[in-house]
Amino acid sequence: MKIKVEIQEKIYEVTIQDIHARPVIAEVDGVPYQVWPEEQAATLPAQGATQSAPAAVPAAAPAPAPRAAVASGANTLNAPLPGTIVAINVREGESVEEGQELLTLEAMKMKNEIRADRAGVIARIHVNEGDLVKHGEALISWQG
């Protein structure tokens, strides 16, 4: 389904793939995004229709069910988007610098380098290569 959306006086062409999938994959001017819409029913245009529509604000992604009980907080690096862990470049107990690549997460056939947001020591790695992770799921915990 293609729609045109106006946000702050700028018009974007949005292509929605399967509206019933979660997350919904929406391409905005050719760039893919994952959208977690609210579960309330919405009135949708007919398949293939093009129309102008007001911009909708997607709901926040639901809290993921963690692999193990891991408290989210200042000492945890969480997945910025759902995907598959394809590489882990650090070990528990290793000292890392801010900006250092920690792991690679593949989402929508794109590899995303997940980098340290601070210098520190890796206390625990909560995932393994090949794991599917949800948005917000704990990936790495820092010491201290």
Contacts in CASP RR format, 6 or more apart in sequence:
PFRMAT RR
TARGET T0000
AUTHOR 0000-0000-0000
METHOD contacts of the structure
MODEL  1
MKIKVEIQEKIYEVTIQDIHARPVIAEVDGVPYQVWPEEQAATLPAQGAT
QSAPAAVPAAAPAPAPRAAVASGANTLNAPLPGTIVAINVREGESVEEGQ
ELLTLEAMKMKNEIRADRAGVIARIHVNEGDLVKHGEALISWQG
1 15 0 8 1.000
1 16 0 8 1.000
1 19 0 8 1.000
1 44 0 8 1.000
1 45 0 8 1.000
1 47 0 8 1.000
1 48 0 8 1.000
1 49 0 8 1.000
2 13 0 8 1.000
2 14 0 8 1.000
2 15 0 8 1.000
2 16 0 8 1.000
2 48 0 8 1.000
2 49 0 8 1.000
2 50 0 8 1.000
3 13 0 8 1.000
3 14 0 8 1.000
3 16 0 8 1.000
3 45 0 8 1.000
3 50 0 8 1.000
3 51 0 8 1.000
3 52 0 8 1.000
3 53 0 8 1.000
4 11 0 8 1.000
4 12 0 8 1.000
4 13 0 8 1.000
4 14 0 8 1.000
4 50 0 8 1.000
4 51 0 8 1.000
4 52 0 8 1.000
4 53 0 8 1.000
5 11 0 8 1.000
5 12 0 8 1.000
5 14 0 8 1.000
5 28 0 8 1.000
5 52 0 8 1.000
5 53 0 8 1.000
5 54 0 8 1.000
5 55 0 8 1.000
6 12 0 8 1.000
6 52 0 8 1.000
6 54 0 8 1.000
6 55 0 8 1.000
7 55 0 8 1.000
11 52 0 8 1.000
12 28 0 8 1.000
12 29 0 8 1.000
13 28 0 8 1.000
13 29 0 8 1.000
14 26 0 8 1.000
14 27 0 8 1.000
14 28 0 8 1.000
15 26 0 8 1.000
15 27 0 8 1.000
15 30 0 8 1.000
16 24 0 8 1.000
16 25 0 8 1.000
16 26 0 8 1.000
17 24 0 8 1.000
17 25 0 8 1.000
17 26 0 8 1.000
17 27 0 8 1.000
18 24 0 8 1.000
18 25 0 8 1.000
19 44 0 8 1.000
22 36 0 8 1.000
23 34 0 8 1.000
23 35 0 8 1.000
23 36 0 8 1.000
23 61 0 8 1.000
23 82 0 8 1.000
24 34 0 8 1.000
24 35 0 8 1.000
24 36 0 8 1.000
24 37 0 8 1.000
25 32 0 8 1.000
25 33 0 8 1.000
25 34 0 8 1.000
25 35 0 8 1.000
25 108 0 8 1.000
26 32 0 8 1.000
26 33 0 8 1.000
26 34 0 8 1.000
26 35 0 8 1.000
27 33 0 8 1.000
32 108 0 8 1.000
34 81 0 8 1.000
34 82 0 8 1.000
34 107 0 8 1.000
34 108 0 8 1.000
34 135 0 8 1.000
35 58 0 8 1.000
36 58 0 8 1.000
36 59 0 8 1.000
36 60 0 8 1.000
36 61 0 8 1.000
36 62 0 8 1.000
36 135 0 8 1.000
37 56 0 8 1.000
37 58 0 8 1.000
37 59 0 8 1.000
38 58 0 8 1.000
38 59 0 8 1.000
45 51 0 8 1.000
45 53 0 8 1.000
61 134 0 8 1.000
61 135 0 8 1.000
61 136 0 8 1.000
63 136 0 8 1.000
64 133 0 8 1.000
64 134 0 8 1.000
64 135 0 8 1.000
64 136 0 8 1.000
64 137 0 8 1.000
65 134 0 8 1.000
66 137 0 8 1.000
66 138 0 8 1.000
67 126 0 8 1.000
67 127 0 8 1.000
67 131 0 8 1.000
67 137 0 8 1.000
67 138 0 8 1.000
68 126 0 8 1.000
70 76 0 8 1.000
70 126 0 8 1.000
70 138 0 8 1.000
70 141 0 8 1.000
72 78 0 8 1.000
72 136 0 8 1.000
72 138 0 8 1.000
75 123 0 8 1.000
75 141 0 8 1.000
75 142 0 8 1.000
75 143 0 8 1.000
75 144 0 8 1.000
76 138 0 8 1.000
76 139 0 8 1.000
76 140 0 8 1.000
76 141 0 8 1.000
76 142 0 8 1.000
77 102 0 8 1.000
77 114 0 8 1.000
77 116 0 8 1.000
77 117 0 8 1.000
77 138 0 8 1.000
77 139 0 8 1.000
77 140 0 8 1.000
77 141 0 8 1.000
77 142 0 8 1.000
78 136 0 8 1.000
78 137 0 8 1.000
78 138 0 8 1.000
78 139 0 8 1.000
79 105 0 8 1.000
79 114 0 8 1.000
79 133 0 8 1.000
79 134 0 8 1.000
79 135 0 8 1.000
79 136 0 8 1.000
79 137 0 8 1.000
79 138 0 8 1.000
79 139 0 8 1.000
80 105 0 8 1.000
80 112 0 8 1.000
80 114 0 8 1.000
80 135 0 8 1.000
80 136 0 8 1.000
81 105 0 8 1.000
81 107 0 8 1.000
81 112 0 8 1.000
81 135 0 8 1.000
82 107 0 8 1.000
82 132 0 8 1.000
82 133 0 8 1.000
82 134 0 8 1.000
82 135 0 8 1.000
83 105 0 8 1.000
83 106 0 8 1.000
83 107 0 8 1.000
83 132 0 8 1.000
83 133 0 8 1.000
84 105 0 8 1.000
84 106 0 8 1.000
84 107 0 8 1.000
84 130 0 8 1.000
84 131 0 8 1.000
84 132 0 8 1.000
84 133 0 8 1.000
85 103 0 8 1.000
85 104 0 8 1.000
85 105 0 8 1.000
85 106 0 8 1.000
85 127 0 8 1.000
85 128 0 8 1.000
85 129 0 8 1.000
85 130 0 8 1.000
85 131 0 8 1.000
85 133 0 8 1.000
85 139 0 8 1.000
86 104 0 8 1.000
86 105 0 8 1.000
86 106 0 8 1.000
86 111 0 8 1.000
86 129 0 8 1.000
86 130 0 8 1.000
87 103 0 8 1.000
87 104 0 8 1.000
87 129 0 8 1.000
88 102 0 8 1.000
88 103 0 8 1.000
88 125 0 8 1.000
88 127 0 8 1.000
88 128 0 8 1.000
88 129 0 8 1.000
89 101 0 8 1.000
89 102 0 8 1.000
89 103 0 8 1.000
89 104 0 8 1.000
90 96 0 8 1.000
90 100 0 8 1.000
90 102 0 8 1.000
90 103 0 8 1.000
90 122 0 8 1.000
90 125 0 8 1.000
90 140 0 8 1.000
91 122 0 8 1.000
91 125 0 8 1.000
92 122 0 8 1.000
92 123 0 8 1.000
92 124 0 8 1.000
92 125 0 8 1.000
93 121 0 8 1.000
93 122 0 8 1.000
93 123 0 8 1.000
93 143 0 8 1.000
94 121 0 8 1.000
94 122 0 8 1.000
95 119 0 8 1.000
95 120 0 8 1.000
95 121 0 8 1.000
96 102 0 8 1.000
96 116 0 8 1.000
96 119 0 8 1.000
96 120 0 8 1.000
96 121 0 8 1.000
96 122 0 8 1.000
97 116 0 8 1.000
97 119 0 8 1.000
98 116 0 8 1.000
98 117 0 8 1.000
98 118 0 8 1.000
98 119 0 8 1.000
99 115 0 8 1.000
99 116 0 8 1.000
99 117 0 8 1.000
100 115 0 8 1.000
100 116 0 8 1.000
101 113 0 8 1.000
101 114 0 8 1.000
101 115 0 8 1.000
102 114 0 8 1.000
102 115 0 8 1.000
102 116 0 8 1.000
102 122 0 8 1.000
102 139 0 8 1.000
102 140 0 8 1.000
103 114 0 8 1.000
103 127 0 8 1.000
103 139 0 8 1.000
103 140 0 8 1.000
104 111 0 8 1.000
104 112 0 8 1.000
104 113 0 8 1.000
104 114 0 8 1.000
105 111 0 8 1.000
105 112 0 8 1.000
105 114 0 8 1.000
105 133 0 8 1.000
106 112 0 8 1.000
114 139 0 8 1.000
118 142 0 8 1.000
120 142 0 8 1.000
120 143 0 8 1.000
121 142 0 8 1.000
121 143 0 8 1.000
122 140 0 8 1.000
122 141 0 8 1.000
122 142 0 8 1.000
122 143 0 8 1.000
123 141 0 8 1.000
123 142 0 8 1.000
123 143 0 8 1.000
123 144 0 8 1.000
124 140 0 8 1.000
124 141 0 8 1.000
125 139 0 8 1.000
125 140 0 8 1.000
126 137 0 8 1.000
126 138 0 8 1.000
126 139 0 8 1.000
126 140 0 8 1.000
126 141 0 8 1.000
127 133 0 8 1.000
127 137 0 8 1.000
127 139 0 8 1.000
133 139 0 8 1.000
END
